[in-house]
Amino acid sequence: MPLFDIPLRTLTGEPTSLADHSGKAVLVVNVASRCGLTPQYEGLERLHKTYGDRGFTVLGVPCNQFAGQEPGSAEEIGAFCSATYGVTFPMLEKTDVNGDGRHPLYAELTRTADAEGEAGDVQWNFEKFLVSPRGEVTRFRPRTEPEAPEVVAAIEALLSA
């Protein structure tokens, strides 16, 4: 199934897909509220605000597969993200990114290798996948900050193409 056609659900349970962001560059990030990397929400929100009017969005994907660091309900996750980090970018429902229950979106995304040539499982919370409007994927590992030069350069390249 093409990446853009994979059925998804928003944090509030509404059906969606990457096709709803047609023509945009989308940074898909598995997120968690109780992780040492949780402050990356700040950089993700700044990227969303900086580039949103140029055809870019962040798409947050809560995941509880890494040390149980996203235990909350959809309502709790939404409230935390809004109140703590002022998140305005779209969020999906809590999703498995690895293992037998891996969501089809992540089955596709994890086929992409990172800068060192490694594909496969998501390593931890806040792994980032930049999806071009044509469906090409660039992968950034969890410790790569959202506003790292290589992430910003990749976004800028897509938005100026």
N, C-alpha and C positions, 0 to 999 in steps of 0.2 A: 504494500500500500504506500502510495506517495506520502512523504513527510507532511505535506500540507493538508492531507485528507484524513489523518489519524484523528478519531474522535477524542475530544478532551472534555473536561468539566471544570467550570470556574469554581472558585472557593465557595460560592453561594449555590452551587449545584446546577448552574445553567450549562447547556451544551455549547461547545465552542470547538475551534480547531485553529491551527496556524493559518489556515485560509482566511480567518477573520482578520488577520494582520497582513493580508495580501499587499505586495508592493513595499513592505517594510523590512528592515533588518531587525531581527528579534534575538535578544540575548536571553536564552533559556537557562535558568539557574535553579538548582535544587537548594532550598533554603531551610533553615531551622532556627527556632527562637531561643534555644538554650545551648548555643555552641560558642566556642571561643572565637569563631569567625563571624558571628551574628552581626557585629558592627559593620560588616560589609554592606548591610542594607543601606547605610548612609551613602556610600559610593554608587550603589545601584540606583538609588533614587536620584542622585545628582546626574548620572548618565541619562536616566529617563527624562529628566527635566531639560537638560542641556540639548539633547538630540531629538526629543519627541516631535518637535514641529518640523524636523527634517526627514521624517520617515523611519523612526527608530522606536522600539519599545523594549522594555525589560519584561520578562514573563517569569514570575516566581512560582516555583513548584515545591511546596512543603513536602518534606520527607522525614519519616521517623526511623529510618533504617540504620542510622549511625549513632549508637549509644543512647537511643531513645531521646534524642535532643529536640524532637518536635512532637511532644505528647498531646498537645491541646486539640480541642475540637475546631472545626472551621471557624466558628464564631470567636473563639479565643485567639486563634492565629490572626484573624483579621483585625481584632481589637488591638492585639499586641503590636502588629506591624504599623497600624495607623497611629496609635498613641505614642509609641516609643520612637519610631523612625519616620513618621509622616509619609508612609508608603502610599503612592498614588498609582503605581503601575499594576497591571492585572496580575491576579494570583489564581492558580489552579487549585483543585482539591488535592488533599494529601495523597501522595503517589509513591509507589515502590519504584526505585530506579535501578535496582540490582535483583538478582535471584530469579527464582521460578515465577514470581508474581510481577516481574518487571513490566512496567507499562510499555505498550508498543512504541510510544514516542521515544522512550529511552532505549528500546531495542535498536531503533534506527540511529539515534544520536551516538550511542557508545561504539558504533562501528567506526567512527571517526577517530583518527590518531591525534595525539597532542603534538606539541613542538618537538618532542623527543622520539616521535614515531610510535608511541604506545597507544593502542586502542583498548577496548574492553571496559570492565566495570568502572563505575563512578567511584572515585577514591574516598570522598568524604563530602560533607555539606559544602555548598557554595562552589561546586564545579560548574563551569560556564560553557555554554555552547552557543556560538554566534551563528545564526542561520541567515543567509543572504536571501534577498527576494527571489532568487532562482533556486533556493534549496541547498546551496553549498554550505557546509558546516566547518567552522573553525573551533577548536577545543582549547579551553584554558583550565588548568587544574585549580583546585580549591584555594590554595594559598596565593594565587595570582589575584591581586587587588582589582576590583572593578575598574578603577581609573589608572591602572598600570599603563605605561606607554604602549605596550604591544596590543592591549585591548582597545585603547582609544584609537590607535593607528588603524586597526582592523575595521572598527566602526566607521571612521572617517573615510577609509577606502571604499567601503560599500555605499556610503551616502554620496560620494562624489562620482561614483561610476555611472 
